């Protein structure tokens, strides 16, 4: 019989609890490492995709002249 008012040692989100309910400690740590690696890859790929969606600043087709040549104009 369970004692009334005793809280579990660890509380996970319900969806996560369903995924890891039958896993041991080593399996949970392996899964955590994998999720950390995936999260990092997702963050980087989202940053790259975001950069590609931004419009590029307008570029002048003219080359900048050195100061000496500008003084002649």
C-alpha positions in Angstrom: 0.0 0.0 0.0 1.3 3.5 -0.9 1.6 6.1 1.7 -0.7 9.1 1.3 0.9 12.4 0.4 4.2 10.9 -0.7 5.5 12.6 -3.9 7.5 10.6 -6.5 11.2 11.3 -6.6 11.1 12.4 -10.2 8.3 14.0 -12.1 8.4 13.9 -15.9 6.1 15.3 -18.5 3.3 12.8 -19.2 4.4 12.2 -22.8 8.0 11.7 -21.8 7.0 9.4 -19.0 5.2 7.2 -21.5 8.3 7.0 -23.7 10.8 6.1 -20.9 8.6 4.1 -18.5 10.3 0.8 -19.3 13.9 2.2 -19.7 16.7 1.7 -17.2 19.2 4.3 -16.1 21.7 3.7 -18.8 19.0 3.7 -21.6 17.6 7.0 -20.2 21.1 8.6 -20.3 21.8 7.3 -23.8 18.5 8.8 -25.0 19.2 12.1 -23.2 22.6 12.4 -25.0 20.9 11.7 -28.4 18.2 14.3 -27.7 20.9 16.9 -26.8 22.8 16.2 -30.0 19.6 16.4 -32.0 18.5 19.6 -30.3 21.9 21.2 -31.2 21.6 20.1 -34.8 18.0 21.4 -35.0 19.1 24.8 -33.5 21.9 25.2 -36.0 19.9 24.1 -39.0 17.1 26.5 -38.0 19.6 29.4 -37.8 20.9 28.6 -41.3 17.5 28.4 -42.8 16.5 31.7 -41.1 19.6 33.4 -42.5 18.8 32.1 -46.0 15.2 33.6 -45.9 16.4 37.1 -45.1 16.8 39.3 -48.2 20.3 40.2 -49.0 21.3 43.9 -48.7 21.6 45.6 -52.1 25.1 45.5 -53.5 26.5 48.2 -55.7 27.9 47.0 -59.0 30.6 49.7 -58.8 33.9 49.1 -57.2 35.1 51.5 -54.5 37.9 53.8 -55.7 41.1 54.3 -53.7 41.3 57.6 -51.9 44.0 58.9 -54.3 41.8 58.4 -57.3 38.7 59.9 -55.6 40.7 63.0 -54.9 41.3 63.5 -58.7 37.5 63.6 -59.4 
